[in-house]
């Protein structure tokens, strides 16, 4: 009987982030961007920087958003990870890429995205590691 009480206690003490089928992540990432002029294929510059990305993942509705965005992006959820195809064409900006994040438990993040804007192509590779945080951390980052 005690085992059932302990198991029940563990089930009901799940983190508040998962209680509403929403997961909040803080991801420490390394981002590498390569900028190329489309017409000449001339390398303009390369940049590498360390960043922190905050994500809100709606597990029930298969969608996510970053702290930098106010719109949801669609995703596929498997038992262990989130996968998304990112495709947008808006105001002269074309974006195509992929994102994959281990969410159960939180872990590795990887993304490859190609941007085209104003005759410049940018290839962005992002890799990092994510940890679960509370909603207040996500809200503070916005």
Secondary structure, DSSP 8 states (H G I E B T S, - for coil): -HHHHHHHHHHHT--HHHHTTEEEEEEEEEEEEEEEETTT--EEEEEEEEEEEEEEEETTTTEEEETT-SS-EE-EE-SSEEEEEEEEEETTEEEEEEEEEEETTEEEEEEEEEEEETTEEEEEEEEEEEEE--HHHHHHH-
